[in-house]
Amino acid sequence: MTSQRSRRAAATLGAFSAGLLVLSACDKPTPMATVTFGTDSVSTEAECYETLSAEQAAKCAREKPSKSIDVPQGETLRIGVDPEVAETGWALWINGEPATDTFKKTYWAFQNADLFATQPGQTAQKSLTVSVVEQKKGSTQYKGVWNFKFENPDA
């Protein structure tokens, strides 16, 4: 009887240990970022999510976005981030270059966003890579980059 209990205890302990091993191998999902134009929105996890130098953040912001959205000219651009991203701060980058100051809110709206505006004689771009970059204001340390492809339906 003692031998049978020992085997059951060993089997239970082994199953528990295997379960912990499987759970420890899972990656924790990164916070989300969402962009919305009109009634269309897309959300994505971070392209990179770790402590990043300015060079690493710029390289990550130039990676091909996995999510895209049509951007009608003059529509309001809405950006939403998880509270932990807002607590650190975040900014928008366009085509790998900083484009805004740092925000500390979970939601921000840009009225009449005309991201594809051109100078006379220039042709409008067909797409832009817009990145939400988690960063502390004035810091050279970055934490996360979320990339979106904005497509110009008028180009």
N, C-alpha and C positions, 0 to 999 in steps of 0.2 A: 504494500500500500504506500509506503514511504517512497519507494522507487517511482511509482506512478505519479505521485504529487511532485516529485523532483523534476520529472520529465515535463509535466504540464507547466510548472513554474519556469523551466528553462525555455520551453516553446513560447510562452507568453512574453518572457523577457526578450527573446530573439525577435518576435514579431514587433514588439514595441520599439526595439532598437532599429530595426529595419525601417519602420515608419518614420522615426526621427531622421534617419539618414536621407530618406526620400524628401521629406519636408525641407531639410537644410539645403538640398540641391536646387530648390525652386528659387527663382529670382523674384524679389519683391517688385511689384509693378511700380513704375515711376509715377509721379503726379501727372495730371492731364492738363493740356491747354486746349482751348476751343476758340475757333474763329467763326463769326456769323456775319452774313450779308443778307438782309431781308429775312426770308424764311429758311434759307439754306445755311447749314452749319456743319463743320467737321471738327472732330476731336482727335488728338493723338497723344501718345506717350512720348517721352523725351528721346531725341536722337542720341544724345549723350547725357549722362547724369552721374556726375562725380565732380570732385574739385578739378577745375580746369584753369589753365593759364589763358591769357588773352589770345595767344596764338592757337591753342587747342580749341577755344570757343569759336574763333573765326573759321577754323578748318571744319568744325562740326556744322557751323551755320551754312557752309557751302555744300554740304552733302545733299544728295537728291532727296527731296521731300517724299514721304509715302502718301500724303493726303493732298488733294487739290480742291479748289473751289473757284467757281466763276465769280468775277468781281465786276458787277455792273457799275459803270461810271457814275459818280455822285452819290452812291449808296452809303449808308452809315456802316462803318466797320466796327464790330464789337469783338472784344477779346476777353476771354475768361480764363483764369488760372486757379489752381487749387490754393487754399488758404496758406499752406506752408510755403508756396512760391511767393505769394504776396507778402508774407512776413519778411522774407529775404529782400525782395524787390525784383523787378523785371523791366526789361526794355524791349523795344522792337528793333530788329536789324533787317535791312533790306539788301538782298544779294551779298550777304556776308559783312555788311558795314553797319555800324550803329546809326540809328535813324531817329531815336527819341530819347528823352530823359528817362530816368528810372521811376517806375510807378510802384506804389505800396498798397494797391487795392486788388481785390479779386476780379474786378470787372472794370473795363474802360471802354468808352465809345468814342470813335473819331467821326464826327459829323462830315458828311459830303466828302468822304475819302476819294481823292482823285489820284490814285497811285500810278496811273498810266498816262498822266498829263505829259505832253510833249511840247517842245519849242517849235515855232513855225519852221517848216521844211524838214522836220524829223518824222520818221515813221514810229508809230506806237509799238512798244514792246508787246510780245505775245504773252509773256509770263514773267513773274517775279518770284523769287524765293523770299518769303517773309518768315523771320524767326522770332520766337519769343525766347529771350535769353535771361535766365535767372542770374541776378548779380546784385551785390550791395552797391548802393550809390557811392561813387568815388573810389571803389575798390578795383583792383586788377585781378581779383579772384572771381571766377564764375562757377556756377553749380550745375546748370542744365540748359539744354538747347532743344527747342521744339520747332520743327520746320514745316512750313505749309507752302504749297505752290498756288499762287494767285494767277488765274488765267483771265486774259482780256478777251471777252466775247466779241468785242468790236474790232479786234485787229485782224 
